[in-house]
Amino acid sequence: MCRNIHPLHNFEPAATNDEVHAAALQFVRKVAGTTKPSRANAAAFDEAVEEIAHITRHLLDHLVTNAPPKNREIEAEKARARAARRYVSV
């Protein structure tokens, strides 16, 4: 999985459309193998991003869970702590 795509489900407040679009863009970039498509492929690339963002929003809107919503700041701090442990000098 692409490291730049972050979980979007079960956060309070819910994932924004910008976050969903960014995840879709990262996914399409990974699958296409390029960060910027050629002019010839730009329309297909952009269409794929929009379709994946749409279906991702649909998925997020329909998922259910019994778990309490996660806090973005707490999850970000956990990620920073994991990164600090991962990249500590030996």
N, C-alpha and C positions, 0 to 999 in steps of 0.2 A: 504494500500500500504506500502511496505517496506520503512522505512525512509531513508535507505542508497541508494535508487535508486533516482537519480536526473534527472530532465528534461534535455533532450539532444537536443531538437529541437530548431531551430532558434537562434543559437549562432554563433558569428563570433570570431575566426575561428570555423568551424563546428566541431562536436564531433569527437574525434579520435577513431580509432578502439579499443584502450585500454579502453576508457571510455565505449564504447558499450559493450565490453566483460565483464567489471566489472559490468555493470548493469545486463547483462544476468546471470552472476554468482550469484549475489545477488538474482535475481528472482528465479533461480533454487534452491538455498539454502533455500529460504523461502517456496517454494512449497514442497520441499523434507523434510523439517523440520530438516535439518542437515547442518552443515558447512563443514563437510568432510564425504564423503560417505565411506561405507565399500568397501573392495576390490571387493566383489561380485557385487556391484552397481556402481563402479567407471566408467566403460565404458559407461553405460547408462547415468550417471550424466554428464560426459564430453561431450557426444554426444548431450545431451539436451542443455548444455551451448552453444556449437558451433552452433546448429540450431537456437536457440533463438537470438544469436548475429547476425547471418546472416539475419534473418527476421527483426530484429530491424534496422540493417543498411539499408535494402531494404526500410523499412517504412520511415526512416529519409531522405533517398535520394529522396523519392517521395512525401513527404508532401510539401504543398505550403502555403504561408502566405503573407499577405500584410503588416504585422507588420515589423518594422525595426529590424535587428538582435540585440540580447541582448549582453551586454558586460560581460564577465565572472567575471572580478574583481568587477564590480558594483553589480552583482547578489550575489557574495560571501560576499560582505560587507553588503548587505541587510540581508542575512541569519545570519551573525554574530550579527547584531543588533537585529533581531528577537530572537535569542538564548539568548542574554543578557537580553532582556525584560522578556523572559520566565523563566529564571533561577535566576532572581534577588532575593536577600534575603528579606524576609518580616519581 
